[in-house]
Amino acid sequence: MGPELRHLRYLIAVAEQGNFTRAAEELRISQPTLSQQIKQLERVVGAQLLDRSGRSVRLTDAGEAYVHYARRALRDLAAADRAVLDVADLARGHLRLAMTPTFTAYLTGPLVQELHARHPGISLEVREMTQDRIEASLSADEIDLGIAFEGPHLAGVTADPLFTETLSLVVTAHGRPGGRKGEEGAHAAADGPLSVADLAEQQLALLSNDFVTRGHVDAYFAAHRISPPIAVEANSIQAITEIVQRTPTLATVLPDAITDDHPHLTPIALDPPLPTRGVTLLRRDSAYQSAAARAFTKLAHRLVQERGYAPA
């Protein structure tokens, strides 16, 4: 008799925990039962899979090789389960989506609204995570699609260009910056783009270094040899937008699209402009593409076009 699925799950749990007691707690079975099941698997396979001689339990060379294929088998089985539940008419289905924090500020709401309006039977799981975590999750089949920026990607991850994101200085809708020192604060009247010279003296509220956007902004400052005074740093886009719309002397740098749904905020072009960023829809190239994932992909392309985002 060959190994059963529970044997694979048990072995992976012990390998990840490095300890039979913790693995048994995670699996909600007794430790003696877990030990017995692992020994049964080793008899079936004909090789020792775990090294129990040290303080922690480790995989043997044979165990490393076996766990690699065990994980793949469980991923493929999960994909098979989703394929069985998937139906072409989209009356039901499930989609696991991840995106970087910037996109949750202006893209998540419209996308979910459209998906629910068109396909109310599809349940959606949305996660916010860093780009490297999105790609790792795709490779591990923990998510179906991810929205992130273009650039080098992990092997096996396919990028579908979605649109081009533009960034600008963002201020409260009550006015705009434009003054050097001596003029009427941050919102003295000015026409056209704001120069780098004026930006150098503008007090800013910026996202923290946790965000890719901050690195993009800092690179722009460095390229033009300016160091604007940073009055506020925050690790929340919601906090930044709230602060700027209530503080006329402060400005920030955010994607133009964020102002679409914030009538109290106004984008101001910079001269020279901030570099644009390509936005992509990521997926694992060998993964099963459900009807829900295919429908979401079409919907996303249509929505960014309708909202007037720059083409990829």
ABEGO torsion letter per residue (X at the ends): XBBBAAAAAAAAAAAAAGBAAAAAAAAGBBAAAAAAAAAAAAAAAGBBABBAABABBBBBAAAAAAAAAAAAAAAAAAAAAAAAABBAAGABEBBBBBBBAAAAAAAAAAAAAAAAAABAABBBBBBBBBAAAAAAAAAAGABABBBBBBEBBBBGBBBBBABBBBBBBBBBAABBBGBBBGBBEAABBBBEBBBAAAAAABBBBBBBAABAAAAAAAAAAAAAGBBBBBABBBABAAAAAAAAAABAABBBBBBAAAAAABAABBBBBBOBBBBBBBBBBBBBAABBBBAAAAAAAAAAAAAAAAAGBBBX
